[in-house]
């Protein structure tokens, strides 16, 4: 049994949605610190300078990029475009490629 590429893309879309929901708590906490005061902003900025929080932010941006592109793909398919098996496979590959490119650009921006 081999999973169809479109099925992997659909499952990944759901997983990134859950990851984004979970990451929302961290992002809101960081925003709360940054909005407290100028000292809080400096503390939040210093937090984001460490390597592990940078990796977390890169993971969040990667999940956001993938979820965005896959969501656009699903919206287009709702209009009965790209809904053949071959078009679904190709658009799924395009989603992965676009998300990878966006992640590389986000990584260059973060570091």
C-alpha positions, 0 to 999 in steps of 0.5 A: 500500500502506498499513500497517494501524494494528495492524501499525504498533503491533506493529512499534513494540512490538518497537522499544520492546523493543529500545530498552529493552534498549539503555537498560538499560546506561545505567540500570544504569551510572547506578544503579551510580554512585548506589549507590557512595557518597553522593558518587556519588549526588550525581554521578548526581543532577547528571547527571540535572539536565542537559537531554540526560539528561532527554531520554534519561530521557523517551525511556526512560519513553515507550518503557516506557509504550508497551511496557507498554500494547502488552504488555497489549494483546497479553496480552488478545489472547492470550485472544481478546479484541479480536482482530477487525480493528476491535478491533485497530485501536481497541486499537492507537489506544488504546495510542498515546493512552495512551502519549502521555498517560503520556509527557506526565505523565512529562515533567511529572514530569521537568521 
